[in-house]
Amino acid sequence: MKRMSSDPAMRDAAFEHNRRMMDMAQLRYEGKREGLAEGRAEGRAEGIEKQRLETAKEMLRNHCNDQLIQLCTKISLQQLEQLKKEIVSGFNQTEDYSEQSHLASD
């Protein structure tokens, strides 16, 4: 076991050093905890947004009107227009693929 110095200045310096180290460890712990909480909250928000967009896509595929989609999913008009473009683009790619495979089998 280490012996404590009998010099009061040395002892005070050692205690001060230990206190600073413990404070730094506490700050790191609290920062990590806050970071994890923020990360979880951000992940939940991203998941909710992704689900809202998927619901809107499904509603578009089922020919729901724009107002109903916006009311149910709370997405913006710009987001809705972007989803329409994605769906049309995906539909066109599927058509192109089926035409190519049909021509290849002839």
N, C-alpha and C positions, 0 to 999 in steps of 0.2 A: 504494500500500500504506500502511495506517495505521501511524503511528509509535507505538511503545510508550512510554508515559510513563516518564520517568526517576525519577519519584517512587515509591519502593517501596510506599507505602501505596496509591497509585492502582493500581499494577500488581497488588498482592495482591487488591484489591477487584475488579478486572477478572477475574482468574483465578477468584476465588470465585464471581463472577456466572456465568461460563462453566460452572463445575463444577455449580452449582445447576441451570442450564438443561439441561445434559446429564443430570443425575440425573432431572429431571422428564420429559425425553423418554424415558429408559429406563423409568421407572415407567409412563408412558402406553403404551409398547410392550408391556411385560409384562402390563399390565392388559388390553390389547386381545387379546393372545394367550390369556390365561386366559379371557376372556369368550367368545372364539370356541370354545375347547375345551369350555367349559361348555355353550354353545349346541348344539354338535354332539352332545354326550352327551345333552342333553335331547331333541333331535330324534330321536335313535336310540331313546330310551326311549319317546317318544310313538309312533313308528312301530311298535315292537314291541307296545305295548299295543293299537294300532289293529288290527294283524294278528291278535292273540289274540281280540279281539272279533269280527272278521270270520269267523274260523275257528269260533268258538262259534255265530254266527248260521247259518253253513252247516251245522253239525252239528245245530242245532235244526230247520232246514228238512228235514234228512234223518232226522228222528225219532230221533236218538240220545238215550239217557237222560241225565239231569242229572249223575249221578255220572261217567259217561264224559266228558262235556263238561268238567266241572270238573277231572278228572284230566289231560286232554289240554291244556287251555288255561290252567290255573292261575288261572281267574277266580273271584271270590267268588260266593257264593250270591245276594247282592244284585245283582251285575252280571248274573248269569244271569236272574234274575227280571225285571230291567229290559229285557234283550234280548227275552225272551218277550213282554213288553208291546209293545215296538216292532214286533215281527214281526206280532203279532195286529192292531195298529193299522194297519200297512201293508197287511195282507191285507184288512181291512175297508174301507179307502179304495179299494183296487183293485176290490172287489166293488161298492161304491157307484158307481164310475165306469163299470163295465161295465153295471150296471143302467140308469144314466142314458142311456148311449149306445144301449142296446137299446130303451128307451122312446122315445127321440128318433127312431129309425129306423122305429118302427111308425106 
